């Protein structure tokens, strides 16, 4: 009787153990299958030594929406972004705290002008010294005193020229302008690629709904960067679950698809200040 009971316990434990092994085996198999699917999606090009990637940037002052985006998408893809902040003096203490938290999570907080002024036009009318005194130094002082390590700048309206670049490169590491896909036949002609050539002025391609760059087009830009070992600079304003038509808004799904593409193709996420550090 006692022996039978011991035998039954042994059989029971063996069965449980086998089942456990089966489950572990199944999970491993599933991981392998998923890995194969991923590598099946992987496009040709250099893999292990490729430094291709993307700089995701967001402009203006949608701090709450940026923070919500960070909470909902960043953990899954381990992405980082650069947030170019304008009108900093109008932000509440709570929003400034959120910016500091974003910085602590590995995102970059950068400058976009104290009053979001058109640099070229303002300097033409008021001079370079006035522009720096009113738009740049107070912004840097305010942001830095609030614990934000600002080293980069995005031009409001993408308005820049050689003289504004020369002026602002005294205050910032990297400047970002804008590029548009209108009349561009091939993605290689776009100006939104960093080519590891130590330039300190780069252009971003808009992904908000208003720029009318469909996801398939954005993916072809990413694909070109992957195949040619370049970094794509993208910019948006307000991330929302579903972007309104012709708005300066980007749907979560667009950002998520970009993140998926980067991860599946073993590309990297860069911040703007990473570009300056690249050799
Ligand atoms: Zn702006």
py3Dmol code that shows the C-alpha trace and the ligand (Angstrom):
import py3Dmol

protein = """\
ATOM      1  CA  UNK A   1       0.000   0.000   0.000  1.00  0.00           C
ATOM      2  CA  UNK A   2       2.735   2.437   1.099  1.00  0.00           C
ATOM      3  CA  UNK A   3       4.842   1.457  -1.900  1.00  0.00           C
ATOM      4  CA  UNK A   4       1.905   2.074  -4.274  1.00  0.00           C
ATOM      5  CA  UNK A   5       1.333   5.513  -2.808  1.00  0.00           C
ATOM      6  CA  UNK A   6       5.025   6.394  -3.217  1.00  0.00           C
ATOM      7  CA  UNK A   7       4.878   5.173  -6.820  1.00  0.00           C
ATOM      8  CA  UNK A   8       1.806   7.336  -7.473  1.00  0.00           C
ATOM      9  CA  UNK A   9       3.583  10.405  -6.040  1.00  0.00           C
ATOM     10  CA  UNK A  10       6.628   9.658  -8.205  1.00  0.00           C
ATOM     11  CA  UNK A  11       4.501   9.327 -11.365  1.00  0.00           C
ATOM     12  CA  UNK A  12       2.625  12.526 -10.489  1.00  0.00           C
ATOM     13  CA  UNK A  13       5.865  14.508  -9.945  1.00  0.00           C
ATOM     14  CA  UNK A  14       7.390  13.103 -13.129  1.00  0.00           C
ATOM     15  CA  UNK A  15       4.305  14.117 -15.112  1.00  0.00           C
ATOM     16  CA  UNK A  16       4.330  17.648 -13.657  1.00  0.00           C
ATOM     17  CA  UNK A  17       8.048  17.937 -14.369  1.00  0.00           C
ATOM     18  CA  UNK A  18       7.566  16.759 -17.974  1.00  0.00           C
ATOM     19  CA  UNK A  19       4.756  19.242 -18.451  1.00  0.00           C
ATOM     20  CA  UNK A  20       6.964  22.014 -17.098  1.00  0.00           C
ATOM     21  CA  UNK A  21       9.724  20.999 -19.479  1.00  0.00           C
ATOM     22  CA  UNK A  22       7.227  20.947 -22.336  1.00  0.00           C
ATOM     23  CA  UNK A  23       6.059  24.447 -21.481  1.00  0.00           C
ATOM     24  CA  UNK A  24       9.653  25.743 -21.266  1.00  0.00           C
ATOM     25  CA  UNK A  25      10.434  23.986 -24.550  1.00  0.00           C
ATOM     26  CA  UNK A  26       7.345  25.501 -26.167  1.00  0.00           C
ATOM     27  CA  UNK A  27       8.282  28.970 -24.938  1.00  0.00           C
ATOM     28  CA  UNK A  28      11.812  28.593 -26.315  1.00  0.00           C
ATOM     29  CA  UNK A  29      10.409  27.412 -29.631  1.00  0.00           C
ATOM     30  CA  UNK A  30       8.070  30.372 -29.751  1.00  0.00           C
ATOM     31  CA  UNK A  31      10.948  32.774 -29.039  1.00  0.00           C
ATOM     32  CA  UNK A  32      12.986  31.186 -31.798  1.00  0.00           C
ATOM     33  CA  UNK A  33      10.085  31.403 -34.220  1.00  0.00           C
ATOM     34  CA  UNK A  34       9.560  35.052 -33.331  1.00  0.00           C
ATOM     35  CA  UNK A  35      13.284  35.689 -33.791  1.00  0.00           C
ATOM     36  CA  UNK A  36      13.081  34.068 -37.228  1.00  0.00           C
ATOM     37  CA  UNK A  37      10.100  36.170 -38.155  1.00  0.00           C
ATOM     38  CA  UNK A  38      12.007  39.248 -37.020  1.00  0.00           C
ATOM     39  CA  UNK A  39      15.099  38.341 -38.988  1.00  0.00           C
ATOM     40  CA  UNK A  40      12.843  37.598 -41.957  1.00  0.00           C
ATOM     41  CA  UNK A  41      11.720  41.194 -41.765  1.00  0.00           C
ATOM     42  CA  UNK A  42      15.265  42.367 -41.500  1.00  0.00           C
ATOM     43  CA  UNK A  43      16.410  44.100 -44.619  1.00  0.00           C
ATOM     44  CA  UNK A  44      19.757  43.551 -46.210  1.00  0.00           C
ATOM     45  CA  UNK A  45      22.743  45.636 -45.247  1.00  0.00           C
ATOM     46  CA  UNK A  46      25.385  45.718 -42.601  1.00  0.00           C
ATOM     47  CA  UNK A  47      24.146  44.289 -39.349  1.00  0.00           C
ATOM     48  CA  UNK A  48      26.576  44.030 -36.496  1.00  0.00           C
ATOM     49  CA  UNK A  49      28.644  47.128 -37.314  1.00  0.00           C
ATOM     50  CA  UNK A  50      25.795  49.282 -38.622  1.00  0.00           C
ATOM     51  CA  UNK A  51      25.209  52.477 -36.686  1.00  0.00           C
ATOM     52  CA  UNK A  52      22.086  53.401 -38.641  1.00  0.00           C
ATOM     53  CA  UNK A  53      19.258  54.722 -36.561  1.00  0.00           C
ATOM     54  CA  UNK A  54      16.769  57.437 -35.852  1.00  0.00           C
ATOM     55  CA  UNK A  55      16.566  60.654 -33.844  1.00  0.00           C
ATOM     56  CA  UNK A  56      12.948  61.186 -32.829  1.00  0.00           C
ATOM     57  CA  UNK A  57      12.333  64.826 -31.957  1.00  0.00           C
ATOM     58  CA  UNK A  58       9.303  66.721 -30.672  1.00  0.00           C
ATOM     59  CA  UNK A  59       8.898  70.510 -30.754  1.00  0.00           C
ATOM     60  CA  UNK A  60       7.073  73.221 -28.767  1.00  0.00           C
ATOM     61  CA  UNK A  61       5.421  72.583 -25.415  1.00  0.00           C
ATOM     62  CA  UNK A  62       3.092  69.553 -25.354  1.00  0.00           C
ATOM     63  CA  UNK A  63       4.771  68.332 -22.173  1.00  0.00           C
ATOM     64  CA  UNK A  64       1.794  66.351 -20.844  1.00  0.00           C
ATOM     65  CA  UNK A  65       1.369  64.515 -24.145  1.00  0.00           C
ATOM     66  CA  UNK A  66       5.123  63.819 -24.383  1.00  0.00           C
ATOM     67  CA  UNK A  67       5.063  62.413 -20.877  1.00  0.00           C
ATOM     68  CA  UNK A  68       2.030  60.216 -21.631  1.00  0.00           C
ATOM     69  CA  UNK A  69       3.753  58.958 -24.775  1.00  0.00           C
ATOM     70  CA  UNK A  70       6.865  58.126 -22.785  1.00  0.00           C
ATOM     71  CA  UNK A  71       4.804  56.124 -20.286  1.00  0.00           C
ATOM     72  CA  UNK A  72       2.832  54.221 -22.906  1.00  0.00           C
ATOM     73  CA  UNK A  73       5.436  53.430 -25.588  1.00  0.00           C
ATOM     74  CA  UNK A  74       9.001  53.955 -24.356  1.00  0.00           C
ATOM     75  CA  UNK A  75       9.154  50.949 -21.989  1.00  0.00           C
ATOM     76  CA  UNK A  76       8.256  48.471 -24.746  1.00  0.00           C
ATOM     77  CA  UNK A  77      10.829  49.721 -27.261  1.00  0.00           C
ATOM     78  CA  UNK A  78      13.435  51.348 -25.013  1.00  0.00           C
ATOM     79  CA  UNK A  79      13.360  54.384 -27.268  1.00  0.00           C
ATOM     80  CA  UNK A  80      14.613  57.829 -26.479  1.00  0.00           C
ATOM     81  CA  UNK A  81      13.646  61.175 -27.934  1.00  0.00           C
ATOM     82  CA  UNK A  82      14.768  64.792 -27.954  1.00  0.00           C
ATOM     83  CA  UNK A  83      12.204  67.355 -26.820  1.00  0.00           C
ATOM     84  CA  UNK A  84      12.775  70.895 -28.113  1.00  0.00           C
ATOM     85  CA  UNK A  85      10.931  73.199 -25.726  1.00  0.00           C
ATOM     86  CA  UNK A  86       9.654  76.696 -26.546  1.00  0.00           C
ATOM     87  CA  UNK A  87       7.890  79.203 -24.283  1.00  0.00           C
ATOM     88  CA  UNK A  88       9.552  77.620 -21.257  1.00  0.00           C
ATOM     89  CA  UNK A  89       8.630  80.597 -19.041  1.00  0.00           C
ATOM     90  CA  UNK A  90       4.928  79.712 -19.444  1.00  0.00           C
ATOM     91  CA  UNK A  91       5.268  76.113 -18.201  1.00  0.00           C
ATOM     92  CA  UNK A  92       3.818  75.116 -14.824  1.00  0.00           C
ATOM     93  CA  UNK A  93       6.029  73.640 -12.095  1.00  0.00           C
ATOM     94  CA  UNK A  94       4.368  70.275 -12.747  1.00  0.00           C
ATOM     95  CA  UNK A  95       5.319  70.366 -16.440  1.00  0.00           C
ATOM     96  CA  UNK A  96       8.890  71.364 -15.607  1.00  0.00           C
ATOM     97  CA  UNK A  97       9.045  68.408 -13.200  1.00  0.00           C
ATOM     98  CA  UNK A  98       7.840  66.133 -16.027  1.00  0.00           C
ATOM     99  CA  UNK A  99      10.601  67.476 -18.293  1.00  0.00           C
ATOM    100  CA  UNK A 100      13.185  66.710 -15.605  1.00  0.00           C
ATOM    101  CA  UNK A 101      11.731  63.203 -15.279  1.00  0.00           C
ATOM    102  CA  UNK A 102      11.945  62.701 -19.052  1.00  0.00           C
ATOM    103  CA  UNK A 103      15.591  63.766 -18.888  1.00  0.00           C
ATOM    104  CA  UNK A 104      16.213  61.335 -16.017  1.00  0.00           C
ATOM    105  CA  UNK A 105      14.691  58.538 -18.126  1.00  0.00           C
ATOM    106  CA  UNK A 106      17.354  59.164 -20.811  1.00  0.00           C
ATOM    107  CA  UNK A 107      15.529  61.569 -23.127  1.00  0.00           C
ATOM    108  CA  UNK A 108      17.127  64.868 -24.094  1.00  0.00           C
ATOM    109  CA  UNK A 109      15.548  68.239 -23.321  1.00  0.00           C
ATOM    110  CA  UNK A 110      16.698  70.950 -25.723  1.00  0.00           C
ATOM    111  CA  UNK A 111      15.898  74.525 -26.707  1.00  0.00           C
ATOM    112  CA  UNK A 112      13.387  75.872 -29.245  1.00  0.00           C
ATOM    113  CA  UNK A 113      13.482  79.579 -28.392  1.00  0.00           C
ATOM    114  CA  UNK A 114      12.103  81.467 -25.400  1.00  0.00           C
ATOM    115  CA  UNK A 115       9.308  82.995 -27.507  1.00  0.00           C
ATOM    116  CA  UNK A 116       9.340  80.710 -30.563  1.00  0.00           C
ATOM    117  CA  UNK A 117      10.585  83.528 -32.781  1.00  0.00           C
ATOM    118  CA  UNK A 118      11.590  83.265 -36.447  1.00  0.00           C
ATOM    119  CA  UNK A 119      15.382  83.710 -36.179  1.00  0.00           C
ATOM    120  CA  UNK A 120      16.071  84.948 -39.721  1.00  0.00           C
ATOM    121  CA  UNK A 121      13.270  87.488 -39.712  1.00  0.00           C
ATOM    122  CA  UNK A 122      13.939  88.757 -36.172  1.00  0.00           C
ATOM    123  CA  UNK A 123      17.668  89.228 -36.796  1.00  0.00           C
ATOM    124  CA  UNK A 124      16.955  91.058 -40.045  1.00  0.00           C
ATOM    125  CA  UNK A 125      14.738  93.506 -38.199  1.00  0.00           C
ATOM    126  CA  UNK A 126      16.454  93.750 -34.795  1.00  0.00           C
ATOM    127  CA  UNK A 127      19.994  92.447 -35.115  1.00  0.00           C
ATOM    128  CA  UNK A 128      21.811  89.385 -33.840  1.00  0.00           C
ATOM    129  CA  UNK A 129      22.633  90.790 -30.413  1.00  0.00           C
ATOM    130  CA  UNK A 130      19.002  91.501 -29.620  1.00  0.00           C
ATOM    131  CA  UNK A 131      18.018  88.002 -30.773  1.00  0.00           C
ATOM    132  CA  UNK A 132      20.553  86.354 -28.484  1.00  0.00           C
ATOM    133  CA  UNK A 133      19.666  88.604 -25.545  1.00  0.00           C
ATOM    134  CA  UNK A 134      15.917  88.120 -25.860  1.00  0.00           C
ATOM    135  CA  UNK A 135      15.510  84.650 -27.258  1.00  0.00           C
ATOM    136  CA  UNK A 136      18.535  82.523 -26.377  1.00  0.00           C
ATOM    137  CA  UNK A 137      20.339  83.520 -23.170  1.00  0.00           C
ATOM    138  CA  UNK A 138      17.199  83.877 -21.000  1.00  0.00           C
ATOM    139  CA  UNK A 139      15.947  80.532 -22.322  1.00  0.00           C
ATOM    140  CA  UNK A 140      19.232  78.798 -21.480  1.00  0.00           C
ATOM    141  CA  UNK A 141      19.382  80.404 -18.047  1.00  0.00           C
ATOM    142  CA  UNK A 142      15.795  79.484 -17.164  1.00  0.00           C
ATOM    143  CA  UNK A 143      16.035  75.914 -18.383  1.00  0.00           C
ATOM    144  CA  UNK A 144      19.416  75.251 -16.803  1.00  0.00           C
ATOM    145  CA  UNK A 145      18.431  76.702 -13.445  1.00  0.00           C
ATOM    146  CA  UNK A 146      15.571  74.202 -13.521  1.00  0.00           C
ATOM    147  CA  UNK A 147      17.964  71.293 -13.898  1.00  0.00           C
ATOM    148  CA  UNK A 148      17.713  70.812 -17.671  1.00  0.00           C
ATOM    149  CA  UNK A 149      20.994  70.212 -19.509  1.00  0.00           C
ATOM    150  CA  UNK A 150      20.270  72.125 -22.718  1.00  0.00           C
ATOM    151  CA  UNK A 151      22.950  71.807 -25.397  1.00  0.00           C
ATOM    152  CA  UNK A 152      20.994  71.660 -28.686  1.00  0.00           C
ATOM    153  CA  UNK A 153      18.509  73.875 -30.518  1.00  0.00           C
ATOM    154  CA  UNK A 154      15.756  73.511 -33.128  1.00  0.00           C
ATOM    155  CA  UNK A 155      14.838  76.523 -35.272  1.00  0.00           C
ATOM    156  CA  UNK A 156      11.192  77.638 -34.942  1.00  0.00           C
ATOM    157  CA  UNK A 157       9.541  77.298 -38.390  1.00  0.00           C
ATOM    158  CA  UNK A 158      12.821  75.768 -39.583  1.00  0.00           C
ATOM    159  CA  UNK A 159      13.874  79.335 -40.347  1.00  0.00           C
ATOM    160  CA  UNK A 160      17.674  79.454 -40.627  1.00  0.00           C
ATOM    161  CA  UNK A 161      20.522  80.544 -42.862  1.00  0.00           C
ATOM    162  CA  UNK A 162      24.314  80.427 -42.750  1.00  0.00           C
ATOM    163  CA  UNK A 163      24.636  83.496 -40.536  1.00  0.00           C
ATOM    164  CA  UNK A 164      22.115  82.218 -37.952  1.00  0.00           C
ATOM    165  CA  UNK A 165      23.957  78.881 -37.919  1.00  0.00           C
ATOM    166  CA  UNK A 166      27.278  80.600 -37.304  1.00  0.00           C
ATOM    167  CA  UNK A 167      25.760  82.691 -34.521  1.00  0.00           C
ATOM    168  CA  UNK A 168      23.935  79.866 -32.735  1.00  0.00           C
ATOM    169  CA  UNK A 169      26.726  77.308 -32.982  1.00  0.00           C
ATOM    170  CA  UNK A 170      28.494  79.439 -30.370  1.00  0.00           C
ATOM    171  CA  UNK A 171      25.742  78.472 -27.928  1.00  0.00           C
ATOM    172  CA  UNK A 172      24.742  74.968 -29.030  1.00  0.00           C
ATOM    173  CA  UNK A 173      26.326  71.702 -30.128  1.00  0.00           C
ATOM    174  CA  UNK A 174      23.822  70.760 -32.851  1.00  0.00           C
ATOM    175  CA  UNK A 175      21.131  72.817 -34.622  1.00  0.00           C
ATOM    176  CA  UNK A 176      18.061  71.277 -36.248  1.00  0.00           C
ATOM    177  CA  UNK A 177      16.169  72.769 -39.180  1.00  0.00           C
ATOM    178  CA  UNK A 178      13.429  71.164 -41.260  1.00  0.00           C
ATOM    179  CA  UNK A 179      13.173  69.459 -44.637  1.00  0.00           C
ATOM    180  CA  UNK A 180      10.091  68.673 -46.705  1.00  0.00           C
ATOM    181  CA  UNK A 181       9.224  65.827 -48.982  1.00  0.00           C
ATOM    182  CA  UNK A 182       7.452  67.993 -51.604  1.00  0.00           C
ATOM    183  CA  UNK A 183       8.801  67.347 -55.072  1.00  0.00           C
ATOM    184  CA  UNK A 184      11.315  64.826 -53.794  1.00  0.00           C
ATOM    185  CA  UNK A 185      11.299  61.887 -56.175  1.00  0.00           C
ATOM    186  CA  UNK A 186      13.588  59.698 -54.164  1.00  0.00           C
ATOM    187  CA  UNK A 187      14.089  59.418 -50.433  1.00  0.00           C
ATOM    188  CA  UNK A 188      17.849  59.668 -50.885  1.00  0.00           C
ATOM    189  CA  UNK A 189      17.409  63.317 -51.897  1.00  0.00           C
ATOM    190  CA  UNK A 190      15.864  64.289 -48.577  1.00  0.00           C
ATOM    191  CA  UNK A 191      17.952  66.383 -46.204  1.00  0.00           C
ATOM    192  CA  UNK A 192      17.023  64.476 -43.043  1.00  0.00           C
ATOM    193  CA  UNK A 193      20.048  62.166 -42.767  1.00  0.00           C
ATOM    194  CA  UNK A 194      23.037  62.409 -40.501  1.00  0.00           C
ATOM    195  CA  UNK A 195      25.947  60.853 -42.376  1.00  0.00           C
ATOM    196  CA  UNK A 196      28.572  60.532 -39.635  1.00  0.00           C
ATOM    197  CA  UNK A 197      30.357  63.543 -41.102  1.00  0.00           C
ATOM    198  CA  UNK A 198      30.480  65.683 -37.947  1.00  0.00           C
ATOM    199  CA  UNK A 199      28.143  68.330 -39.342  1.00  0.00           C
ATOM    200  CA  UNK A 200      26.458  70.327 -36.597  1.00  0.00           C
ATOM    201  CA  UNK A 201      23.411  71.492 -38.541  1.00  0.00           C
ATOM    202  CA  UNK A 202      20.842  68.850 -39.503  1.00  0.00           C
ATOM    203  CA  UNK A 203      17.306  68.877 -40.894  1.00  0.00           C
ATOM    204  CA  UNK A 204      14.332  66.871 -39.687  1.00  0.00           C
ATOM    205  CA  UNK A 205      11.467  65.332 -41.673  1.00  0.00           C
ATOM    206  CA  UNK A 206       7.986  66.008 -40.270  1.00  0.00           C
ATOM    207  CA  UNK A 207       5.806  63.056 -39.282  1.00  0.00           C
ATOM    208  CA  UNK A 208       2.749  64.955 -37.981  1.00  0.00           C
ATOM    209  CA  UNK A 209      -0.448  64.430 -39.942  1.00  0.00           C
ATOM    210  CA  UNK A 210      -0.158  67.897 -41.498  1.00  0.00           C
ATOM    211  CA  UNK A 211       3.039  66.982 -43.376  1.00  0.00           C
ATOM    212  CA  UNK A 212       1.250  64.217 -45.300  1.00  0.00           C
ATOM    213  CA  UNK A 213       4.097  61.740 -45.197  1.00  0.00           C
ATOM    214  CA  UNK A 214       2.361  58.348 -45.057  1.00  0.00           C
ATOM    215  CA  UNK A 215       3.795  55.590 -42.891  1.00  0.00           C
ATOM    216  CA  UNK A 216       4.938  53.677 -45.989  1.00  0.00           C
ATOM    217  CA  UNK A 217       6.996  56.732 -47.019  1.00  0.00           C
ATOM    218  CA  UNK A 218       8.489  57.129 -43.534  1.00  0.00           C
ATOM    219  CA  UNK A 219       9.422  53.441 -43.604  1.00  0.00           C
ATOM    220  CA  UNK A 220      11.127  53.857 -46.971  1.00  0.00           C
ATOM    221  CA  UNK A 221      13.168  56.690 -45.441  1.00  0.00           C
ATOM    222  CA  UNK A 222      14.133  54.402 -42.549  1.00  0.00           C
ATOM    223  CA  UNK A 223      14.978  51.636 -45.000  1.00  0.00           C
ATOM    224  CA  UNK A 224      17.265  53.950 -46.968  1.00  0.00           C
ATOM    225  CA  UNK A 225      19.016  54.934 -43.728  1.00  0.00           C
ATOM    226  CA  UNK A 226      19.441  51.302 -42.751  1.00  0.00           C
ATOM    227  CA  UNK A 227      20.829  50.252 -46.122  1.00  0.00           C
ATOM    228  CA  UNK A 228      23.200  53.215 -46.310  1.00  0.00           C
ATOM    229  CA  UNK A 229      24.273  53.416 -42.675  1.00  0.00           C
ATOM    230  CA  UNK A 230      22.753  56.802 -41.897  1.00  0.00           C
ATOM    231  CA  UNK A 231      20.695  58.282 -39.086  1.00  0.00           C
ATOM    232  CA  UNK A 232      17.239  59.697 -39.878  1.00  0.00           C
ATOM    233  CA  UNK A 233      16.096  62.808 -38.046  1.00  0.00           C
ATOM    234  CA  UNK A 234      12.310  63.007 -37.625  1.00  0.00           C
ATOM    235  CA  UNK A 235      10.209  65.655 -35.927  1.00  0.00           C
ATOM    236  CA  UNK A 236       6.699  65.910 -34.563  1.00  0.00           C
ATOM    237  CA  UNK A 237       4.804  68.146 -32.167  1.00  0.00           C
ATOM    238  CA  UNK A 238       1.957  66.616 -30.197  1.00  0.00           C
ATOM    239  CA  UNK A 239       1.681  62.818 -29.908  1.00  0.00           C
ATOM    240  CA  UNK A 240      -1.913  61.641 -29.390  1.00  0.00           C
ATOM    241  CA  UNK A 241      -3.735  58.288 -29.609  1.00  0.00           C
ATOM    242  CA  UNK A 242      -5.279  59.385 -32.931  1.00  0.00           C
ATOM    243  CA  UNK A 243      -3.992  62.438 -34.813  1.00  0.00           C
ATOM    244  CA  UNK A 244      -6.513  64.923 -36.210  1.00  0.00           C
ATOM    245  CA  UNK A 245      -6.520  65.557 -39.941  1.00  0.00           C
ATOM    246  CA  UNK A 246      -4.101  68.317 -40.979  1.00  0.00           C
ATOM    247  CA  UNK A 247      -3.035  68.864 -37.370  1.00  0.00           C
ATOM    248  CA  UNK A 248       0.422  69.214 -35.868  1.00  0.00           C
ATOM    249  CA  UNK A 249      -0.219  65.862 -34.219  1.00  0.00           C
ATOM    250  CA  UNK A 250       1.211  62.371 -34.641  1.00  0.00           C
ATOM    251  CA  UNK A 251      -0.735  59.196 -33.843  1.00  0.00           C
ATOM    252  CA  UNK A 252       0.720  56.775 -31.328  1.00  0.00           C
ATOM    253  CA  UNK A 253       0.480  54.057 -33.998  1.00  0.00           C
ATOM    254  CA  UNK A 254       2.875  55.977 -36.292  1.00  0.00           C
ATOM    255  CA  UNK A 255       5.439  56.361 -33.532  1.00  0.00           C
ATOM    256  CA  UNK A 256       5.001  52.747 -32.525  1.00  0.00           C
ATOM    257  CA  UNK A 257       5.514  51.533 -36.118  1.00  0.00           C
ATOM    258  CA  UNK A 258       8.718  53.590 -36.360  1.00  0.00           C
ATOM    259  CA  UNK A 259       9.929  52.092 -33.068  1.00  0.00           C
ATOM    260  CA  UNK A 260       9.075  48.565 -34.267  1.00  0.00           C
ATOM    261  CA  UNK A 261      10.980  49.128 -37.499  1.00  0.00           C
ATOM    262  CA  UNK A 262      14.038  50.364 -35.601  1.00  0.00           C
ATOM    263  CA  UNK A 263      14.015  47.387 -33.229  1.00  0.00           C
ATOM    264  CA  UNK A 264      13.290  44.744 -35.877  1.00  0.00           C
ATOM    265  CA  UNK A 265      16.038  46.031 -38.138  1.00  0.00           C
ATOM    266  CA  UNK A 266      18.585  46.390 -35.359  1.00  0.00           C
ATOM    267  CA  UNK A 267      18.841  50.126 -35.829  1.00  0.00           C
ATOM    268  CA  UNK A 268      19.525  52.459 -32.909  1.00  0.00           C
ATOM    269  CA  UNK A 269      17.730  55.283 -31.162  1.00  0.00           C
ATOM    270  CA  UNK A 270      19.855  58.412 -30.817  1.00  0.00           C
ATOM    271  CA  UNK A 271      19.286  61.725 -29.084  1.00  0.00           C
ATOM    272  CA  UNK A 272      20.423  64.937 -30.743  1.00  0.00           C
ATOM    273  CA  UNK A 273      23.390  65.240 -28.386  1.00  0.00           C
ATOM    274  CA  UNK A 274      24.445  61.699 -29.318  1.00  0.00           C
ATOM    275  CA  UNK A 275      25.120  62.997 -32.850  1.00  0.00           C
ATOM    276  CA  UNK A 276      27.656  65.473 -31.486  1.00  0.00           C
ATOM    277  CA  UNK A 277      29.425  62.708 -29.579  1.00  0.00           C
ATOM    278  CA  UNK A 278      29.649  60.383 -32.623  1.00  0.00           C
ATOM    279  CA  UNK A 279      32.959  60.115 -34.373  1.00  0.00           C
TER     280      UNK A 279
END
"""
ligand_1 = """\
1
ZN
Zn 7.982 75.059 -33.078
"""
view = py3Dmol.view(width=600, height=400)
view.addModel(protein, "pdb")
view.setStyle({"model": 0}, {"cartoon": {"style": "trace"}})
view.addModel(ligand_1, "xyz")
view.setStyle({"model": 1}, {"stick": {}})
view.zoomTo()
view.show()
